[in-house]
């Protein structure tokens, strides 16, 4: 079976590199670290490369500081393991195609076809971490708390905390097994998901005050001005998730968050059930997914942008 | 074993009443409804009584409209089943002690000692719903989507979405089994957890303004006054989860939410890692779990309660 072939390939190789996609998320980091720790336990000395820094909320993970941030790799590896994506280009590492002899690809995305000498694509896995969990088991490694911590992070983040429709009974079974290894999942969840800096709390508090509702509450706007960032000493990445407070209001179909930046206004859009916000964003020069998209405007005042968008949205909400 | 004795007692009784505590939460409603549906499937015609209305976010649950809201029961039942609390007084129903011939008590709270003719208290269960799940299985009922929906709601709410420390591998195993019964857990989670009425949004917005921090941000207080309920046309059950916004702030170990009611002040407590808020609540005449507990005070002003609690908490946070 492919799992054994991959394990044999890895355990019979000397120089192993593990890579994943740019703008890394919890599944990407968690599955990289779990595989790294497992191979290390098997006497290997793998290396990990990413184009972008490990997000702050994931930096507590075991061995996270061993990830090397590079946009070019200047060595040759016996095996390159590509995790959580089916495209080498998505690593963002320039010479990624010329730094390995053999390529192994492990992913769970439905769009992945699998590339390289050995690939294991399982689109019914909720996270790449689920697949790495199986490989770690097959390597005969059990009850390793550090590996379990990384895999739990993978699975928790990619299922939005067991809430997204990709969650299966297998996901829960694995989560239960990882808990039995004695991981501190309360701490993990708090660090990865829940913890809010005081500046983010204050930014959220101020942003909720700006709610505007239109068309019998089907359209909701929230606004963050430059002054609000300054007053709360908050950074741009602390705006994450705030738009959902508008989207989650009963009756709202589409929410927009207007963020005033130095020379432009960034508009994020979320819809609940039917509105294609990717199409609407495209009309305004942006893009995204049908339920989560956005665009930027640099030549108009905030109020003009709001009016233009409102006019456009009004024709689409029923 | 006690499970079989309880099942025999129920299946051999004619008039069965199911009750739970006032201010019902997801575990209370979910486990009541699951037991009701299971007994109905076994040919019984149980009735359900609660002092307070079913919270809006739980009203979509199967058979939720069969719950009778009463503060007095004017009939005699063969068996009364008390769920999710170990004290009859906590039902808030006046003549609760004189309306049954036999009493069955099912609960998972560590403070419960068990009362009545048959009691099954399992404090290692994350939710009363976990215990009812076992009973339903033992009754020979399997693959009932409605019952599974209620039990998933019980477990999801009482573990804060598998995030609280009461979550075990058994919890995850049960969740996986319930998912396999084909429940729409994405819809359940959205209805129960994520969707917010406009009045709740406004109440949240106002409550975040009341944040008070003490002891280098280790202690956080939020307050909801009667005036805030009125201004936002919000109800008591719309306060759920608001306390977590204080708890989740970086550095906070313990959060308190003070809710002004007609004749008393209700205090909810949450701790992050180490503080035993059940023990502290007990000192103030309340109870709960180590990381989630509460108490009520009726003879003191809000500021006095805050001062007393702050004094008590200060000695415990490091």
Boltz contact constraints between the chains, C-beta under 6 A:
constraints:
  - contact:
      token1: [A, 161]
      token2: [B, 161]
      max_distance: 6.0
  - contact:
      token1: [A, 162]
      token2: [B, 162]
      max_distance: 6.0
  - contact:
      token1: [A, 163]
      token2: [B, 189]
      max_distance: 6.0
  - contact:
      token1: [A, 165]
      token2: [B, 186]
      max_distance: 6.0
  - contact:
      token1: [A, 169]
      token2: [B, 176]
      max_distance: 6.0
  - contact:
      token1: [A, 169]
      token2: [B, 179]
      max_distance: 6.0
  - contact:
      token1: [A, 169]
      token2: [B, 180]
      max_distance: 6.0
  - contact:
      token1: [A, 172]
      token2: [B, 172]
      max_distance: 6.0
  - contact:
      token1: [A, 172]
      token2: [B, 175]
      max_distance: 6.0
  - contact:
      token1: [A, 172]
      token2: [B, 176]
      max_distance: 6.0
  - contact:
      token1: [A, 173]
      token2: [B, 176]
      max_distance: 6.0
  - contact:
      token1: [A, 175]
      token2: [B, 172]
      max_distance: 6.0
  - contact:
      token1: [A, 176]
      token2: [B, 169]
      max_distance: 6.0
  - contact:
      token1: [A, 176]
      token2: [B, 172]
      max_distance: 6.0
  - contact:
      token1: [A, 176]
      token2: [B, 173]
      max_distance: 6.0
  - contact:
      token1: [A, 179]
      token2: [B, 169]
      max_distance: 6.0
  - contact:
      token1: [A, 180]
      token2: [B, 169]
      max_distance: 6.0
  - contact:
      token1: [A, 186]
      token2: [B, 165]
      max_distance: 6.0
  - contact:
      token1: [A, 189]
      token2: [B, 163]
      max_distance: 6.0
  - contact:
      token1: [A, 194]
      token2: [B, 248]
      max_distance: 6.0
  - contact:
      token1: [A, 195]
      token2: [B, 248]
      max_distance: 6.0
  - contact:
      token1: [A, 195]
      token2: [B, 250]
      max_distance: 6.0
  - contact:
      token1: [A, 196]
      token2: [B, 248]
      max_distance: 6.0
  - contact:
      token1: [A, 196]
      token2: [B, 249]
      max_distance: 6.0
  - contact:
      token1: [A, 197]
      token2: [B, 250]
      max_distance: 6.0
  - contact:
      token1: [A, 198]
      token2: [B, 249]
      max_distance: 6.0
  - contact:
      token1: [A, 201]
      token2: [B, 249]
      max_distance: 6.0
  - contact:
      token1: [A, 205]
      token2: [B, 208]
      max_distance: 6.0
  - contact:
      token1: [A, 208]
      token2: [B, 205]
      max_distance: 6.0
  - contact:
      token1: [A, 248]
      token2: [B, 194]
      max_distance: 6.0
  - contact:
      token1: [A, 248]
      token2: [B, 195]
      max_distance: 6.0
  - contact:
      token1: [A, 248]
      token2: [B, 196]
      max_distance: 6.0
  - contact:
      token1: [A, 249]
      token2: [B, 196]
      max_distance: 6.0
  - contact:
      token1: [A, 249]
      token2: [B, 198]
      max_distance: 6.0
  - contact:
      token1: [A, 249]
      token2: [B, 201]
      max_distance: 6.0
  - contact:
      token1: [A, 250]
      token2: [B, 195]
      max_distance: 6.0
  - contact:
      token1: [A, 250]
      token2: [B, 197]
      max_distance: 6.0
